[in-house]
Amino acid sequence: PKEKTPKTFHDMSPAQQAGMLCADDAFQKFLRETVLMPDDDYAAAVRGFCHVKSRSDIKPGTDAAKRWSDLVSDYRAWQREPEFIDAP
């Protein structure tokens, strides 16, 4: 049997990306720090941000996909920010 090559993030659909990132600890922390969240429901936070009823509604070429792309860009920028430590 032929082995499947894992998809890269950019090869995934926006809905697949959202599902993967919602399970990621760092993305969850980003959402807690930057997006108003209902009870640590990360999928609900993404749905609200993208204005969809289901993450599967985040389809390429839609406004939801643009909002998703903006959220991912903000997340990537957040990942690159240096952490500040209060000086004694």
C-alpha positions in Angstrom: 0.0 0.0 0.0 1.1 3.5 -0.8 1.9 5.8 2.1 0.1 9.1 2.3 2.2 12.2 2.6 1.0 14.4 5.3 -0.6 17.7 4.2 1.2 20.9 5.0 -0.7 23.6 6.7 -1.1 25.5 3.4 -2.4 22.4 1.6 -5.3 22.1 4.1 -8.6 23.8 3.6 -9.3 26.7 6.0 -11.8 24.4 7.9 -9.1 21.8 8.4 -6.6 24.5 9.5 -9.1 25.8 12.0 -9.8 22.3 13.4 -6.1 21.7 13.8 -5.3 25.0 15.3 -8.2 24.9 17.7 -6.6 21.8 19.3 -3.2 23.5 19.6 -2.2 24.8 23.0 -0.4 27.9 21.7 -3.3 28.9 19.5 -5.6 28.4 22.5 -3.5 30.7 24.5 -3.5 33.3 21.7 -7.3 33.1 21.6 -7.6 33.5 25.3 -5.3 36.6 25.2 -6.7 38.3 22.2 -10.2 37.2 21.4 -13.3 37.4 23.6 -14.0 33.7 24.3 -17.1 32.0 25.5 -16.0 29.5 28.3 -12.7 28.3 26.6 -14.7 27.1 23.6 -12.0 27.6 21.0 -14.2 26.4 18.1 -16.9 28.9 19.1 -14.3 31.7 19.2 -13.2 30.9 15.7 -16.8 30.6 14.4 -17.6 34.0 16.0 -14.5 35.6 14.6 -15.2 34.3 11.1 -19.0 34.9 11.4 -20.0 31.3 10.5 -22.1 28.6 12.2 -19.6 25.9 11.6 -15.9 25.8 10.9 -16.8 23.9 7.7 -18.4 27.1 6.5 -14.9 28.6 6.2 -14.5 28.0 2.5 -11.8 29.4 0.1 -12.9 32.6 -1.6 -15.4 33.6 1.1 -15.4 36.5 3.6 -15.0 33.8 6.3 -11.8 32.6 4.7 -10.5 36.1 4.6 -11.3 36.6 8.3 -9.7 33.2 9.0 -6.6 34.3 7.1 -6.4 37.5 9.1 -6.7 35.6 12.4 -3.9 33.2 11.4 -1.8 36.2 10.4 -2.4 37.8 13.8 -1.6 34.5 15.4 1.7 34.1 13.5 2.6 37.7 14.5 1.7 36.9 18.1 4.0 33.9 18.0 6.9 36.1 16.9 6.4 38.7 19.6 9.1 38.7 22.3 7.9 38.0 25.8 8.5 40.9 28.1 9.6 40.3 31.7 9.1 43.0 34.3 12.4 44.4 35.5 12.9 44.1 39.2 
